[in-house]
Amino acid sequence: FIYTIDTKIKRPTWNSIKQTDDGVRLRWYRPKQEHTLGYYVYRSTTAAGPFKKITSRIVTKQNYTDTSVKTGRKYYYKVRAIDDLGNASTLSDAKRIVL
């Protein structure tokens, strides 16, 4: 037998981002061929960051609505996947929205 400990997980990719009545609706794709437990969402007001985690708990679905946004601002989002072993992916590419 060969026993391999998996310490890496691929990062999620973006599906869509749009403004809704409740805030900003984010959707992303699960990393392929990964046992993903959930995700953390990060936000910044500049492309260069810093990106701060805006979800205190793991988001178990592949979407999230940020209700703490303000109109007239620009926001950038990134997502990080967490697998069933607790491994964290690198942050996804940034996705921008202007409200």
Biotite code that builds the C-alpha atoms (Angstrom):
import biotite.structure as struc

atoms = struc.array([
    struc.Atom([0.000, 0.000, 0.000], chain_id="A", res_id=1, res_name="PHE", atom_name="CA", element="C"),
    struc.Atom([1.008, 3.573, -0.618], chain_id="A", res_id=2, res_name="ILE", atom_name="CA", element="C"),
    struc.Atom([-0.422, 6.060, 1.836], chain_id="A", res_id=3, res_name="TYR", atom_name="CA", element="C"),
    struc.Atom([-0.511, 9.650, 0.626], chain_id="A", res_id=4, res_name="THR", atom_name="CA", element="C"),
    struc.Atom([-1.445, 12.577, 2.818], chain_id="A", res_id=5, res_name="ILE", atom_name="CA", element="C"),
    struc.Atom([-3.234, 15.221, 0.800], chain_id="A", res_id=6, res_name="ASP", atom_name="CA", element="C"),
    struc.Atom([-2.095, 18.675, 1.902], chain_id="A", res_id=7, res_name="THR", atom_name="CA", element="C"),
    struc.Atom([-3.189, 20.754, -1.078], chain_id="A", res_id=8, res_name="LYS", atom_name="CA", element="C"),
    struc.Atom([-6.540, 21.780, -2.461], chain_id="A", res_id=9, res_name="ILE", atom_name="CA", element="C"),
    struc.Atom([-7.256, 23.621, -5.680], chain_id="A", res_id=10, res_name="LYS", atom_name="CA", element="C"),
    struc.Atom([-8.788, 27.053, -5.447], chain_id="A", res_id=11, res_name="ARG", atom_name="CA", element="C"),
    struc.Atom([-12.354, 27.870, -6.507], chain_id="A", res_id=12, res_name="PRO", atom_name="CA", element="C"),
    struc.Atom([-13.129, 29.724, -9.740], chain_id="A", res_id=13, res_name="THR", atom_name="CA", element="C"),
    struc.Atom([-15.767, 32.380, -10.255], chain_id="A", res_id=14, res_name="TRP", atom_name="CA", element="C"),
    struc.Atom([-19.204, 31.788, -11.708], chain_id="A", res_id=15, res_name="ASN", atom_name="CA", element="C"),
    struc.Atom([-20.841, 35.219, -11.273], chain_id="A", res_id=16, res_name="SER", atom_name="CA", element="C"),
    struc.Atom([-21.123, 38.343, -9.179], chain_id="A", res_id=17, res_name="ILE", atom_name="CA", element="C"),
    struc.Atom([-24.062, 40.737, -9.253], chain_id="A", res_id=18, res_name="LYS", atom_name="CA", element="C"),
    struc.Atom([-25.824, 43.409, -7.291], chain_id="A", res_id=19, res_name="GLN", atom_name="CA", element="C"),
    struc.Atom([-29.156, 42.417, -5.701], chain_id="A", res_id=20, res_name="THR", atom_name="CA", element="C"),
    struc.Atom([-31.674, 44.150, -3.453], chain_id="A", res_id=21, res_name="ASP", atom_name="CA", element="C"),
    struc.Atom([-29.918, 42.529, -0.467], chain_id="A", res_id=22, res_name="ASP", atom_name="CA", element="C"),
    struc.Atom([-26.339, 43.393, -1.445], chain_id="A", res_id=23, res_name="GLY", atom_name="CA", element="C"),
    struc.Atom([-23.818, 41.586, -3.645], chain_id="A", res_id=24, res_name="VAL", atom_name="CA", element="C"),
    struc.Atom([-24.505, 37.980, -4.678], chain_id="A", res_id=25, res_name="ARG", atom_name="CA", element="C"),
    struc.Atom([-21.356, 35.911, -5.237], chain_id="A", res_id=26, res_name="LEU", atom_name="CA", element="C"),
    struc.Atom([-21.304, 32.509, -6.940], chain_id="A", res_id=27, res_name="ARG", atom_name="CA", element="C"),
    struc.Atom([-18.307, 30.279, -7.581], chain_id="A", res_id=28, res_name="TRP", atom_name="CA", element="C"),
    struc.Atom([-17.458, 26.793, -8.779], chain_id="A", res_id=29, res_name="TYR", atom_name="CA", element="C"),
    struc.Atom([-16.199, 24.055, -6.485], chain_id="A", res_id=30, res_name="ARG", atom_name="CA", element="C"),
    struc.Atom([-12.640, 22.954, -7.247], chain_id="A", res_id=31, res_name="PRO", atom_name="CA", element="C"),
    struc.Atom([-12.828, 19.865, -9.464], chain_id="A", res_id=32, res_name="LYS", atom_name="CA", element="C"),
    struc.Atom([-11.908, 16.492, -7.964], chain_id="A", res_id=33, res_name="GLN", atom_name="CA", element="C"),
    struc.Atom([-11.691, 17.874, -4.414], chain_id="A", res_id=34, res_name="GLU", atom_name="CA", element="C"),
    struc.Atom([-13.563, 16.922, -1.246], chain_id="A", res_id=35, res_name="HIS", atom_name="CA", element="C"),
    struc.Atom([-14.518, 20.476, -0.355], chain_id="A", res_id=36, res_name="THR", atom_name="CA", element="C"),
    struc.Atom([-15.963, 21.097, 3.101], chain_id="A", res_id=37, res_name="LEU", atom_name="CA", element="C"),
    struc.Atom([-16.659, 24.807, 2.555], chain_id="A", res_id=38, res_name="GLY", atom_name="CA", element="C"),
    struc.Atom([-15.370, 28.265, 1.729], chain_id="A", res_id=39, res_name="TYR", atom_name="CA", element="C"),
    struc.Atom([-14.304, 31.576, 3.229], chain_id="A", res_id=40, res_name="TYR", atom_name="CA", element="C"),
    struc.Atom([-15.071, 34.840, 1.429], chain_id="A", res_id=41, res_name="VAL", atom_name="CA", element="C"),
    struc.Atom([-12.681, 37.819, 1.447], chain_id="A", res_id=42, res_name="TYR", atom_name="CA", element="C"),
    struc.Atom([-13.279, 41.439, 0.417], chain_id="A", res_id=43, res_name="ARG", atom_name="CA", element="C"),
    struc.Atom([-11.258, 44.572, -0.305], chain_id="A", res_id=44, res_name="SER", atom_name="CA", element="C"),
    struc.Atom([-11.991, 48.038, -1.643], chain_id="A", res_id=45, res_name="THR", atom_name="CA", element="C"),
    struc.Atom([-8.818, 48.014, -3.760], chain_id="A", res_id=46, res_name="THR", atom_name="CA", element="C"),
    struc.Atom([-7.488, 45.485, -6.270], chain_id="A", res_id=47, res_name="ALA", atom_name="CA", element="C"),
    struc.Atom([-4.174, 45.209, -4.416], chain_id="A", res_id=48, res_name="ALA", atom_name="CA", element="C"),
    struc.Atom([-5.858, 44.502, -1.068], chain_id="A", res_id=49, res_name="GLY", atom_name="CA", element="C"),
    struc.Atom([-5.538, 43.823, 1.717], chain_id="A", res_id=50, res_name="PRO", atom_name="CA", element="C"),
    struc.Atom([-8.343, 41.266, 1.500], chain_id="A", res_id=51, res_name="PHE", atom_name="CA", element="C"),
    struc.Atom([-10.112, 40.648, 4.793], chain_id="A", res_id=52, res_name="LYS", atom_name="CA", element="C"),
    struc.Atom([-12.223, 37.607, 5.606], chain_id="A", res_id=53, res_name="LYS", atom_name="CA", element="C"),
    struc.Atom([-15.902, 38.645, 5.773], chain_id="A", res_id=54, res_name="ILE", atom_name="CA", element="C"),
    struc.Atom([-17.330, 35.232, 6.679], chain_id="A", res_id=55, res_name="THR", atom_name="CA", element="C"),
    struc.Atom([-16.798, 34.168, 10.276], chain_id="A", res_id=56, res_name="SER", atom_name="CA", element="C"),
    struc.Atom([-17.960, 30.623, 9.586], chain_id="A", res_id=57, res_name="ARG", atom_name="CA", element="C"),
    struc.Atom([-17.331, 28.268, 6.706], chain_id="A", res_id=58, res_name="ILE", atom_name="CA", element="C"),
    struc.Atom([-19.851, 28.797, 3.897], chain_id="A", res_id=59, res_name="VAL", atom_name="CA", element="C"),
    struc.Atom([-21.001, 25.317, 2.870], chain_id="A", res_id=60, res_name="THR", atom_name="CA", element="C"),
    struc.Atom([-22.706, 26.349, -0.378], chain_id="A", res_id=61, res_name="LYS", atom_name="CA", element="C"),
    struc.Atom([-21.087, 27.775, -3.507], chain_id="A", res_id=62, res_name="GLN", atom_name="CA", element="C"),
    struc.Atom([-22.677, 31.182, -3.067], chain_id="A", res_id=63, res_name="ASN", atom_name="CA", element="C"),
    struc.Atom([-22.797, 34.024, -0.580], chain_id="A", res_id=64, res_name="TYR", atom_name="CA", element="C"),
    struc.Atom([-24.576, 37.370, -0.332], chain_id="A", res_id=65, res_name="THR", atom_name="CA", element="C"),
    struc.Atom([-22.576, 40.245, 1.128], chain_id="A", res_id=66, res_name="ASP", atom_name="CA", element="C"),
    struc.Atom([-25.167, 42.448, 2.813], chain_id="A", res_id=67, res_name="THR", atom_name="CA", element="C"),
    struc.Atom([-22.689, 44.936, 4.299], chain_id="A", res_id=68, res_name="SER", atom_name="CA", element="C"),
    struc.Atom([-21.927, 46.860, 1.109], chain_id="A", res_id=69, res_name="VAL", atom_name="CA", element="C"),
    struc.Atom([-22.613, 50.523, 0.337], chain_id="A", res_id=70, res_name="LYS", atom_name="CA", element="C"),
    struc.Atom([-23.677, 52.066, -2.951], chain_id="A", res_id=71, res_name="THR", atom_name="CA", element="C"),
    struc.Atom([-21.173, 54.224, -4.799], chain_id="A", res_id=72, res_name="GLY", atom_name="CA", element="C"),
    struc.Atom([-18.253, 51.973, -3.893], chain_id="A", res_id=73, res_name="ARG", atom_name="CA", element="C"),
    struc.Atom([-16.035, 49.476, -5.668], chain_id="A", res_id=74, res_name="LYS", atom_name="CA", element="C"),
    struc.Atom([-15.501, 46.042, -4.103], chain_id="A", res_id=75, res_name="TYR", atom_name="CA", element="C"),
    struc.Atom([-13.150, 43.170, -4.892], chain_id="A", res_id=76, res_name="TYR", atom_name="CA", element="C"),
    struc.Atom([-13.807, 39.613, -3.721], chain_id="A", res_id=77, res_name="TYR", atom_name="CA", element="C"),
    struc.Atom([-11.784, 36.432, -3.375], chain_id="A", res_id=78, res_name="LYS", atom_name="CA", element="C"),
    struc.Atom([-12.747, 32.964, -2.146], chain_id="A", res_id=79, res_name="VAL", atom_name="CA", element="C"),
    struc.Atom([-10.726, 30.236, -0.405], chain_id="A", res_id=80, res_name="ARG", atom_name="CA", element="C"),
    struc.Atom([-11.744, 26.560, -0.324], chain_id="A", res_id=81, res_name="ALA", atom_name="CA", element="C"),
    struc.Atom([-11.304, 24.293, 2.711], chain_id="A", res_id=82, res_name="ILE", atom_name="CA", element="C"),
    struc.Atom([-11.213, 20.530, 2.227], chain_id="A", res_id=83, res_name="ASP", atom_name="CA", element="C"),
    struc.Atom([-12.393, 17.723, 4.503], chain_id="A", res_id=84, res_name="ASP", atom_name="CA", element="C"),
    struc.Atom([-8.883, 17.423, 6.002], chain_id="A", res_id=85, res_name="LEU", atom_name="CA", element="C"),
    struc.Atom([-8.752, 21.118, 6.913], chain_id="A", res_id=86, res_name="GLY", atom_name="CA", element="C"),
    struc.Atom([-6.398, 22.116, 4.103], chain_id="A", res_id=87, res_name="ASN", atom_name="CA", element="C"),
    struc.Atom([-6.924, 25.620, 2.708], chain_id="A", res_id=88, res_name="ALA", atom_name="CA", element="C"),
    struc.Atom([-6.508, 26.617, -0.924], chain_id="A", res_id=89, res_name="SER", atom_name="CA", element="C"),
    struc.Atom([-4.818, 29.752, -2.093], chain_id="A", res_id=90, res_name="THR", atom_name="CA", element="C"),
    struc.Atom([-7.182, 32.652, -2.697], chain_id="A", res_id=91, res_name="LEU", atom_name="CA", element="C"),
    struc.Atom([-9.083, 32.723, -5.971], chain_id="A", res_id=92, res_name="SER", atom_name="CA", element="C"),
    struc.Atom([-8.595, 35.445, -8.534], chain_id="A", res_id=93, res_name="ASP", atom_name="CA", element="C"),
    struc.Atom([-10.213, 38.753, -7.567], chain_id="A", res_id=94, res_name="ALA", atom_name="CA", element="C"),
    struc.Atom([-13.673, 39.574, -8.887], chain_id="A", res_id=95, res_name="LYS", atom_name="CA", element="C"),
    struc.Atom([-14.755, 43.254, -9.020], chain_id="A", res_id=96, res_name="ARG", atom_name="CA", element="C"),
    struc.Atom([-18.110, 44.962, -8.757], chain_id="A", res_id=97, res_name="ILE", atom_name="CA", element="C"),
    struc.Atom([-19.002, 48.663, -8.752], chain_id="A", res_id=98, res_name="VAL", atom_name="CA", element="C"),
    struc.Atom([-22.211, 49.608, -6.952], chain_id="A", res_id=99, res_name="LEU", atom_name="CA", element="C"),
])
